Each structure stands twice: as structure tokens, then as C-alpha cells.
Amino acid sequence: MQRVRLSSQQALVHRLGDSQITLSPKFRVAAIQSSLLNPSPEFELSLQYEPLIPGLPDDIALSCLLRVPVQSHASCKAVCKRWHLLLGNKERFFTRRKELGFKDPWLFVFAFHKCTGKIQWHVLDLIHFSWHVIPAMPCKDKVCPHGVRCVSVANDGTLFVCGGMVSDVDSPLDLVLKYEMQKNRWTVMNRMITARSFFASGVIEGMIYVAGGNSSDLFELDSAEVLDPVKGNWRRIANMGTNMASYDAAVLDGKLLVTEGWLWPFFFAPRGQIYDPMTDKWENMAFGLREGWTGSSVVVYGRLFVVSDLERMKLKVYDAENDSWETIEGPPLPEQISKPFAVSACDCKIYVVGRNLHVVVGHISRLQPKGICEKKWSFSVRWHAVDPPDSFCDLTPSSSQLLLSYSDKKISPATAQDSRVEFCRNMFTSSTQKMMRYRRLESAWPGFGRGHLFDKLEEAAMKLDDLKKIQKLFIKMV
Amino acid sequence: MSSSTDSPTLTTETTQLSPQPDTETAKPTKKITLKSSDNQIFEVEESVAMEFATVKSFFEDSPSTDTVPLPNVTAKPLSQVIEFCKEQIKFKANPDEAQKKKYNAEFVTEKSDKDLVDMIPVANYLEIKDLLDVLNQAVADRIENKSVEYVRSFFGIDNDFTAEEEAALRREHAWAYEGVDED
């Protein structure tokens, strides 16, 4: 139905001379296409020897231009042909950005209100240290904030929320949700084969592994399964060989490490299992590793670090050779952080989010071994704190995930979302200036296109039941 | 970008450099002479010169030399680059991310467009990654939301569009020519 309306207006819109329409493929009119918009390989080749910026090597020039925010592309691509080639196509631009390793880390914090238990995601831009929000998760049941497991594929900018349990009822869930940063959208994925909560989870080579956890009966689970996020289906893998819930898990050297953690009354050392996806086999964890795993783990420099649950303890690192743990040089976790906290890492920084969403960043440096005979690296940590807004004083984190964004950092999922809402609010009273902003946004944010506008218009039309008025409004707008 | 300061190689440098302030007073540090293409002589401390990967490797190859000729570098940008590196060394010995960010921001804002663009090839030639990152970002920030003419004159780029193509572009992105910042 939508299409029909579009085509009926195409001629009209064209007559008004708004060539903006070329931006959206839905509206592409053959007459406006030129060699500039669809460069032929020969055309590209002929420009190959022109410098992007005179006097600078192309790699350096690229490194400058790839930092130009998307809002400015429209004017920058009119500078010269080579710039047009680089900036004219968003896909090409972001591919080049990715190639050159421009990435902005974002910290996604799964938090809940300490009184109401309401779950909310808060997102911290780790470049500017500003907080943002994302849409709420699409779940019907009131999910308990505990027992849910989140995993992320940082490079793809995707995040998965699996399992958990329904609030007030001790029944586990098999629900799986995916969040994509590029689209700023949640998708409901195929359910897990077994419903579980408080289980182990981890990503190995882009595949999502889950194991053990609490089941719907009195016993803990022995089973484990894997999700291929591309195909979207769950598949059983070998059983763990023991029924256990997971206190913490980590992926180290392509293997999933699961520990049940110390259990009251601490008579026995915790159990631990290690899964190797290459052989599809589980093996028992070394004694020192499971005994010393007393907190939340992260992997940095290919080594397992643990932020201890015991207050004011120093960071420690596992030494596989001696099956022992070593304390890291540097001060203990800053006082701002109180339990419960969530830990994640990117490159050589670890991020700890505590109660009230206090965040501290730990820079881990690797010190070169002193003697030649002594081959071991030693580590040291420096902490610095990020103060949260006051409005976070009732929030408790339950998990934190780190995602990388290769797109423009000036347009964050949250700000675009905010502008989108604001835009819709102002849609009927849009002044020229607002319209300009919208157009800039439209070119900057692919999801924020005319398709979306039409959805909104349609929604408004359904409500108002006055299609003609809406159509008139639309014509006025473009 | 910011992670570059934490890469393992740089961190090892930190450990070598950190004792520098203590020894400074005890014994005079070794000076290294840099010679720009316009025959200006710069005498810098060894720690500063070692920030330049190009100079560093030069010394590794021939440790006995005391003057390093820099045929691709003129005096003005070189002096600015040296100024930047001196500050960076202080931050390495005494890490303070906020202070460093502030300094880096001030360093580029006070420079003219020409100085900025002139410094990039120098930073590139001397392989000072931190500075290159700062400069590239600064350039991107400066051309953000500017008119096409401004950007062309900023970099000295010739307009290679035909009159028709340009007119088509202007029509297509009429709004891109409005509401830009003052040049």
C-alpha cells in the first residue's frame, strides 16, 4: 500500500525539483543518475594518481578524511572528484574506516532499578565518556535482572541477551535477544534448546556457547549448546560431565572456562570445567585456577585477570605455567566501586561498573621482563574513575558488554534515537531550520530515511484517519 | 586512537623513560643535534629525539653520529613537533589522561591552518604516531561543517569538476551549502 502512495507522488515531488530524493534508493529517478553517482571502474582508475590532499601521502590524507563526521560529507564531497569517490558512498566510507581500524568502544551496561527491578540498558561512550540510552528490550515477561547472561561480538557491534528467569517465579527462560548497534534495534532470535538461568556463556570465533545453569527442576543442568548468530540456530554440544550453575566464565585461548565459584560453607574448592570447541570435549579445570577464581574475569593480553569480589583486593592474573595467581602491581580497585560490579575489557583497558553505575577504567601495562632468562611479563594497573550522573543513583549493574562501532562517533545510536523522537514530535510544525537538520540526519543515519518517515506518516494517518491532510503535510515537507 | 599510548612497545618505552626526571639533575642528559632542510640546528635531549621513530632507527643503525640531517623537514614545523614531544614525555613520566587531552587540544587549536597542515608530513616522516593522530583529528575537525571553497583553499585542492557537474552537485545538495560555519 505504501508503495502505491509513493509512486503516485513521484511525479509531483520531481516537479518540485527536490533532488534530495536521490539519497534514498526508493526514490531514485533515472534522470538524476550521473557518472559521479555511479563511478565506473575506468573513472576510478583515472583518478588513482590524483592526491587526496596535495602534499600528503594518501594514507595520511585518508586518515584525516575518514575522521570527518558524516554530517559534513555532503559538502566535502563537492570539493573534488576523488573526495566525491571516497565520501559519496557511505558503505565505501565505513569499509575504509574499518580497514584503518577506526573503532570507538562503547560500554553497554545491563542495569536494574534497585527498588522496582526495572531493567534498563545504559551505554557509555568510552571516547567522550557520555551516557546514552537504547530502546528497551522486547520481552513480554517481566524478566528478573539476575540469572540473565549477556555476551557480545565486539567487532560486529552485536550483543546477545540469553535466558534468565521470570520475576518472582523460579522458572528459567529460553529467550534470546540480539541487539545490533548499527541498526540500534533489538531482534528476537531462536530460542535456546534448554531454558536456563545462571549459566556460563562465551563467544568463540563468533559462535555463542552456553553451558549448565539452573533448570526448571531442582537440579542444575549438565547440557550445553551453541548458537551460530549468522544461521540463527542452536545446536547441542557435549555435556559438561557435571551438573553445575556458573558463577563466572571466560574465553581463553579459544576455550570456554566455566567455574561455579566458591559456595557456602566453603568446604570444597569450586568445580570448574573447560570446553574445547575443536574437539567438542570438556575437561576438568586445574586446581589452582578454580581455587583462585574469586571474582569477575576479563582476558587482556591473552591472560586471565580477575577483579576480586572481596572488597579492596588487588587485581590478579592467572599464571598457567605454575597454576597460580599473581597480584598485579598498582593500587586496589578504587573505593567508588561497590558490589555488585560488572567487568569488561577492550585492548589493554578494563572497565569495572559498580553500584550506581560508577565506572572505573584500569589501564593495564605490560612491563618487559628484566633479565633475559626471566621470560615472564609482569603487569601493572592504573585506575581512573568516571563519575556517573546523579540520576543513576538507584541503578545496579548486572552485566557490562563492550561493543565497537566503526561508524561515525558523532552520531551515536542514542543521540540519533533522541533526534528521531524529537523529529517525530516536531514533524507537523517543522520549520525550515528543523528541516535542514532532518536532512543532515537523514544523510548521516541510514535508518533515519524516508522509509521511516513514511512509517511515521502512516502511523499518524491511521490515527488521524485523514490521509489527505497527511499527504499535504508530506508534500510541504519535501 | 587513544589506545596507541598503551601498546606494548610504547609501554616498554615508558619504563625506560620513567627514571629520566630523577637522573636529570644528577648528570647532564645526552643531547642530539637535528638539522632541518633549511640548515637550522636543533639541539634536543636524547629522550625527545627517541620519540621520533625515524631518528631512533637512524641511531640504532649508526650510533656514533651526533648530528641527524632531516632533509624533508623545515625548521618551523620541526620546532613545533619538538615542543609537542617534550610535553608528551612529561605525560609519560607522570600519566594524567585529562591533562594530556587538554594539552593536545590546546596544542592544535592555537596553530594556524597552515602550521597544522605543514606539521602532518613532518609527523609522518618522523613517525610520531600520537602526534599524527592528534593532527589528523584536528584537520577533520577544522573542515567539519565548512563551505566547499573553504575546504579547497585549506588544502590547496583544485576543483576538477566540470561546470555542469558542479552545478548538478550544487543542485543535489543545495542544503549542504547553507548553514555552514563562517570560514
Interface residues (C-beta under 8 A of the other chain):
Chain A: G17 S19 Q20 T22 I32 S34 L36 E50 I53 P54 G55 L56 P57 I60 S63 C64 L65 L66 R67 V68 P69 Q71 S72 A74 S75 C76 K77 A78 V79 C80 K81 W83 H84 F102 I127 Y301 C346 D347 C348 K349 H363 S365 R366 L367 Q368 R382 H384 Q433 M436 R439 R440
Chain B: M1 S2 S3 D6 S7 P8 T11 T12 T14 T15 P95 E97 V117 I120 P121 N124 L132 N136 Q137 V139 A140 D141 I143 E144 N145 K146 S147 V148 V151 R152 F155 G156 I157 D158 N159 D160 F161 E165 E166 A168 L169 R170 R171 E172 H173 A174 W175 A176 Y177 E178 G179 V180
